[in-house]
């Protein structure tokens, strides 16, 4: 095996390792997002008492308050850019 073939093998190995690491990071990010969504849903059910409502009814309630919350939330909760 010559040097070029060795380098090609090493490149393929590193590319595969990069893909695996990327998948791992994506998986962890999805896991964190899923946890955050579950926690947010639990808080919404706790404070708005909406366990008995359908998804459509919940969306209607959230849309009623969305604009108010966006415009009146304290600055410390504003989206950071």
PEUR-V646312 format. One record per backbone hydrogen bond with DSSP energy under -1.0 kcal/mol. NH is the residue of the N-H (numbers start at 1). CO is the residue of the C=O. E is the energy in kcal/mol with one decimal. If there is no record, write none. Layout:
BEGIN
((NH	CO	E) (NH	CO	E))
END
This chain:
BEGIN
((6	2	-2.1) (7	3	-2.5) (8	4	-2.5) (9	5	-2.4) (10	6	-2.4) (11	7	-2.8) (12	8	-2.6) (13	9	-2.6) (14	10	-2.7) (15	11	-2.6) (16	12	-2.4) (17	13	-2.4) (18	14	-2.4) (19	15	-2.3) (20	16	-2.3) (21	17	-2.4) (22	18	-2.4) (23	19	-2.5) (24	20	-2.2) (25	21	-2.4) (26	22	-2.5) (27	23	-2.6) (28	24	-2.3) (29	25	-2.5) (30	26	-2.5) (31	27	-2.4) (32	28	-2.4) (33	29	-2.4) (34	30	-2.7) (35	31	-2.3) (36	32	-2.5) (37	33	-2.6) (38	34	-2.3) (39	35	-2.5) (40	36	-2.5) (41	37	-2.5) (42	38	-2.3) (43	39	-2.3) (44	40	-2.4) (45	41	-2.5) (46	42	-2.3) (47	43	-2.8) (48	44	-2.3) (49	45	-1.2) (53	50	-1.7) (58	54	-2.5) (59	55	-2.5) (60	56	-2.0) (61	57	-2.1) (62	58	-2.8) (63	59	-2.7) (64	60	-1.5) (65	61	-1.3) (66	62	-1.5) (69	65	-2.5) (70	66	-2.7) (71	67	-2.2) (72	68	-2.2) (73	69	-1.5) (77	74	-2.1) (78	75	-1.9))
END
